[in-house]
C-alpha cells in the first residue's frame, strides 16, 4: 500500500495534522487529510465540518456545500453547519436559498431580531 504524508498515521494523528494545516491556513492541505478521514468515518460530524470549512476557505464552494448538506440532512439543528451552508450559498450568489439557512441558524443560536420580539 502506497501512503503519502496526507494519509499516513492513525486517524488521531491525521486529525491533528489536518487541524495544523487548517490553523496554518493551508486549507487545501487540510482538505486532503480530512477527505480521507471523512471517507473512513462518514458518520463523524467533526471531520466533515472541518472539511467543509477547508473547502469554503479554499473557494471550493460546491464541495463545501455538499459536505454541509450531508451534515444538515443528518442533524437539522446543527447550528454551525446551517450558518456555514448559508454563507457558502451567499458566496455562490444564491442569496434567496442562503437566507433560509441563515434564518434557521440564527433561530437555533437564539438570535432573534427586534422585529420578532415586537410581534409578541
C-alpha angles and dihedrals in degrees: 000000000000113000131186132204089265096058100030121116138018123322089256092052092048091048089054091046091051091051091050091051090048093048089050088053091245091136095165090054091048090050092052091056095040095049089064093047092050091049090052096045108020093167093065114098099196099065092040092051092049089047090053090049091049090051091047093051092046091051094247089136100163090053091047090050092051093052093045092050090055090053094046092047091054096040113021092184096055095126100194094048089052091050093048092046090053092049092046091053090047090055087054090053091247092132100157092052091044093053093063093055093043091052091050091047090050093050092047089052091049093246105145120169124229092261090064092051093048091058093061 
